[in-house]
Amino acid sequence: MLQLTPQVATLPNGLRLIVTPMPYARSVAISGYLAAGSRYEHTTEGAGVAHFLEHLCFKGTERRPRPMDISIEIDSIGGTINAATNRELTVYYAKVTPDHQERALDVLFDMLRNSLCLDHEIERERGVILEELAAVEDSPPEQVGVLLDALLWGSQPHGRDVAGTPESVKALPNEIIRGYYRGQYVANAAVISIAGAVEVGPTRELIERYAGDWRAGTPCNWVPHIAGVRGPRAQAITKDTEQAHIALGLTGIDARDPDRYALDLLSIVLGEGMSSRLFARLREDLGLCYDIHTYLSHLLDTGMFAVYAGVDPENAAAAVREVSRELCRALDPIDRDELERAKAVTRARVQLRVEDTRAVSALYGSQAVLGLPLITPDETLRLSAEVTVDDVQRAAQRVIRDDAFHLAVVGPFDDAAVLEGELAIDGRVPR
């Protein structure tokens, strides 16, 4: 694989810059990362403020006062621009041809530094976000995922929807939003990651020109995880749906844990792809579901290992039982052939991602804003290749524990009690 070596610099105001030249690229991806997200919201009254602000930064600046002024400027050069907020970061990103790198930087820094956050735009966007939350309510697969977060992490910031609740969004004061902007959107809480057809020296000069005078500040820190704060073991949201949407979750491991690579491979073996154990057992052998898959979350100080399945309500109990059994079976050593196939999947995914300038920009920018070491794609492949069958078994035994199981259900059930009983697996899962 081609070496993708990030060049890192820190400006006097604390802004961190990462430039990753990609000789084979024909585009430039620029990602502006902020230490802002739901884990930086210290009160339930402020729930959703980071996500709300992400919307507002597209609604006008002093130089580009209308939302259309921002979108037209990027559209007119054939580029793309977007943003996202999650629990531990907010990112604004653009992808353009190399000759428009400076123009894209101008737009992004204008949004990050000079957004107006006008009252009438706040009120207009409040309605948009309420519609976004309503869309989650209308999507059982998304809704069950939000419910599972609440069961695993309780009332903590990472246990709620990143966008907040309808109640918190309606009540969020305009000045709280503007205060969050002034407090968190500062140079020393930001990382600019640029990858693609770029040169390090000229790119640094551009950053110094557009952000050298960006003020530093005292941004708030993220809220640490408290292990004992959890929700019920099982819970259902009653909804008249054709399918029962089931999410079974376990407390996982954090982003710094060396066992994360073993757990990633176990996830592939269990539930990623048509040859995975869960797909083969529940869909192919038993015909219980159409969609079943595992998914992972590695946060700074905790994590999640989860299984989602959409099934006929009459098959819900059997599906929970079979998923539990497959998780239990993973406590035993997996086959070496399974491990090698999982490693091959990882290699292919990493190799395909490094073709994309946006993916490379995101790789290094997200690690830096979270305070994690910058792991290159080659290093990721090395760490994955070194995982043994024993490593996978150790990771499984750390995560698959009876007292860590939580079950979320959205569908035609009055409660989750009838399904919760299927989580007991013959005493094999350790407490």
N, C-alpha and C positions, 0 to 999 in steps of 0.2 A: 504494500500500500504506500502511496505517496506520503511523505512526511508533511504534516500540517502543524507547523510550529508557531504558536502564538507569540507575538511580540508585545510585551506588556510595559506600560508606562503609567505613572501617576503624576498628574499635574499639581502645581502648588496648592490649588484649591481643593485637592482630594479626589478629583474626578479620575477614575481609572479608565484607561484606554487599552483595548486589546485589538491588534491588527494581525490578521492571518492571511497572508498572500496564498492564493491558490492558482498556480501557473496555468492550469488547464481551464480556468473559469472564464465565462463570458458575461458575467454579471457581478454586481456588488450588492451585498446584503449588509444593512446597517441596523443594529439592534440597540436600543437605548433601554437599559434595565434600571429599575428603581427598587430600593428596599421599601416596598409598599405592597400590602396585601392584607387579607383578612387577619393574619397573625400579628399585624401591626395595628389592629383596632382593639384598644384596651377596654372598651365598654360596649355593652350590648346596644346602647343608644347610638353608637357610631357604626353599628354593623352595616357593612356595604359601602362605606365611604370611599374606600380605595377603588372599588369597581365603578362607583358613581363618577369619581374624578377622572378615571380613564375615558369615560364617555365624553366628559366636558372638554377634555383637551383637544377634541376634534371640532369644537363648536366656535372657534374664533380666537384670534390673537389681535394685538394692536395693529400689526402690519397686514394681517389677513382676517378681517373682522367677521366674515361670514363663513359658516361651515363649508360652503361650496368653494370658497377660495382655496382651502386646503386640498380638497379632493381633486379639483380641476388641475391644480399645479402638478400633482403627481400623475394624474391621468394623462395630461398633455405630453408627458415625456415617456409614456408607455410603461410606467412603473406601477408598483403596488404599495399600499400602505395599510397598516392595521395595528391592532393592539390587543393585549390580553392581560387579565388579572387573575392570579391564583392565590393560594394561601400565603405564599412567601415572597412573591415578587410581582411587579408589573412591568410589562415590556411593550415598547412601541417599536415597530420595525417597518423598514421599507426595503424594496428590492428594485434596483434600476440598472441600466447599462452604465459602464464605467464613465462615459463622458458626462453623466448626470449625477455623479456622486456628490459634488458640492451642493447642487441644488437640493438634493434629498436631505443632506445634512442641515441645510438652512431651514427647511420646513420642519424637520424633527426637533431641532433645538428651539425653534420658535414656539412650537407646541409645549415643549417641556419647561420653557422658561417664561413665556409671555402669554399664557392662556388667560382669557378675560374672566371666565367663570361668572358671567352676568346672571342676574336674578331671573330674567325671562328665559334664558337658556337652561338654567337649573330646573325651573318648573316644567319646561317642555320635556327635558330629558327624564325627569322624575316619572312622567307618564310612560315613556319608552321603557324604562327599567321595570316598572310594574308589569308591563306587557311581557317583558322577558321572563320575569318570575312566573307569570301566568302560563307561559309556554312550557316551563318545567312542570308545572302542575298538570298540564295536558300530555306530558310525555312520561308514562310510567317507568320506562328504563332509566330516565334521568332522575325521576322522583325517588325511586328506590335507592339509588346511589346516594342522594342527599340524606335520606333516612338512615342508611347504614353509617354514614359519617357521624351522625348524631348519636347513634348507639355506641360506636367505638370510642368517641371522644367527648361525648356529653355536651355540656354548655360551653366548652372551651372554643376560642375563635376558629380553630381548625375543624371543629365539629359542626359548623353551620355553613349554609350556602354562602359562597364568596360574595354573591350579590346582595346578601342580607335577607330580610323578610319583608313582606308587604308593609308590615307595621313600622319597621325601622326605616324603610325607604320613605314612607309618607311623612315620618316625623323628623327626618334628618334636617337639621337647621342649615341654611345656606352658609352661615359663617363657619360652621364646623367643617364644611367641605373646603371652603377657601383657606381655612387654617391648616387643614391637612395638606393642602397644596403647598402652602408656604413652608410648612415644617418638614415634609418628606421629600419634596422635589428640590433637593439641594445637591450641589456638586459632589460632596463627600458621601452621598447615599446613592450615587449613580455609577453605572458602568456603561461605556460605549464599546460595543464589540462589532468590528467590521471585518468581513471576510469576502474573498473573491479576487477579482482582477484589480488589485490595489498595490500601491507601493507604500512602505512604512513611513519613510521620511515626509513626503508630501501630505500623506494622510494626517500625520501628527500635526503638521503645520496648519491644516484646515481645522482640526479640533481646537487647537490653541486659539485660532482666530475667532471661532464661533462660541467657544465655551471657556476660554481662559479667564474671563471676568465673571463667570457664573459663581454666585456667592456660595460659600459653605454655610453649614448650619449645625443644629443639634437635633437631628431626627430621632424619633422614638425607636426603641428596640422592639424586637418581636416578643410575643408572649410565650414563655416556655410551656412545654407539655407537662401536665400533672397526671401521673400514672393512675391514681385512684379515681379520677373523675370520668365516669362512663354513664351511658344510658342503660335501659333495660337490656336483658339478654336477647329478647325478641320483641318485635313490634310490627303491627300491620296497619297500613292505611287502607281503609275500606273503599273500594272503587269498583264500579260495575264494568269490568273489562273482560274481554274474551280470553285473555291469558292471565295467569298469575306470574308476576314479575318478582323474582327471588334474588336477593343478594346475601350471600353468606360471607362474613368477614372475620378476620383474625388480626390481632395486633401484629404488625410486621416489624421491620428493623429500619434504622435511620440511614441517611445518605452517607454517613461516614463509616458505617459498619463494614468491615471486610467481608462479612458473610453475604452482603447484598448481591454479589455476583453469583454465588451459589443459589440464592433464593430466586434470582432472575431466571436462572436455568431451570430450576424446579417449576417455575410458573409456565415455562414453555412446555415442559414434559407433561404437566397436568392439564393445561387448558389454553394453549395458543396454537391454533391450527387444526386441520381436519384429522391429523394423525395423533393428536393429544389423547391422553387417557380419558379425560372427561367427555370429550366429543365422541370417542369410540364407544365408551360404555353407555352414556345416556342417550345419545342420538342414534348411533348405528346399531348397537345391540338391543337396546330397550325401547327405542322410539319415543322417548319421553319428552323431547324438546326439539326445537329447530335451532335456537341460538343458545350456546353455552360457552363461556370463556372465563379465564382468570384475568385479573388485572392487579397491578401493584402501585403503591405510592411510597416513595422514600422521602420523608420530610427531614428537617434538620435534627430532630431529637426523638422521632417516633416514625411509625410507618403503618402500612396496611397491606394485607394479602387477602384478596377477595375473589369470589366466584359469582358470576351473574348467570341466571338461566331464565328463559321465558317458556312457560309450560301451560298446558291445559290445567285449569284449577283442580280437576279430578286427579291429576298426576302430581300435584304439588308435594304431597307428603312423600311419595315415592322418590321424587327428584331430590328433596332435601336429604332423605336417607341415603341415596346412592352417592350424592356429592360427599356427604360425611364419610362414607365408607372409602371413597377414593382418597380423600385427604388422610384418613387413617392409614391406608395402604402405603402412602408416601412416607410414613415413618420408617418403613423398611428400606434398605438400600435399593436405589433404582438400578436398572440394567445399564451396563456400560454403553450398549448401543444407543439407548435412549439419551444418555448424557452426550454422546458424540453427535447425535442428530441435533440436540438443543444447541450445542456449540456451533454447529454449522449454520443454524438459523441466526444466531447472534452475529457470526462473521458476515453473513450476507446482509443483514440489516445495517451493520456499521459501514460496510463497504458501499452500500447504496446511498446512505445518508451523506457520506463525504463528497458525493457528487454535487450536492445542493449547497450553495453558498449560504442560504438562510439557515440550514441545519447546522453548519459549522459555526456561523455567527452565534446561534443560540446555544450551542454546546459550551463554548467558552464564556459567553456573557452570563449565562445562568449560573455556572459554577462560581464565577467571580463574585457576583452580587450576593450569593449565599455564603461567601467566605470559605468555599471548598477549594482544595487544590485543583489546578487545571490538569485534568486527565486527558491525554490525547487519544484519538481513536486507536492508535497502535497500542497504547498502554491498556486501554479497555480490552482489546482483543487478547493481550498477554494475560491479564488478570482472569479473564474468562477461561482461557485455554488451560490455566493452571488449576482450575477447580477439579476436585476429585469426587468420586462417588461418596466417600466419607464426608467431604465438605457439604455436599447436598443433604446428606442424612442429618448432619449436625444442624444445618439451617432449618430443616423440616422439624426437628425435635424442639428447637427453640420456639418456633412459631405455632405449630399445630398442637395446641394445648386446650383442654376442655374448658378451662376458665377464661379462655380468650375468645371463644366462639360468640358471634352475634349474628342474628338473623333478621333481615328486613324483608317485608313482603308488601307489595301493592297489588290488590286484586279483590275478588269477591269473598273476603273473609272478615268475620266480625272481630276476630283477634288472631294472634299468632300462636296460641297455646297448642293447637293440634299439630302444628308444624314444629314447634320448639321441641316437642318430645322426640322427634326424629334425630335430634342432634346428639343424643346419647349413643355411643358406638361401642357397646359391649365392654366398656371399661378399658379399652385399649388406649384411649387418648389420655396422656398424663395431665394431672392437675398442677 
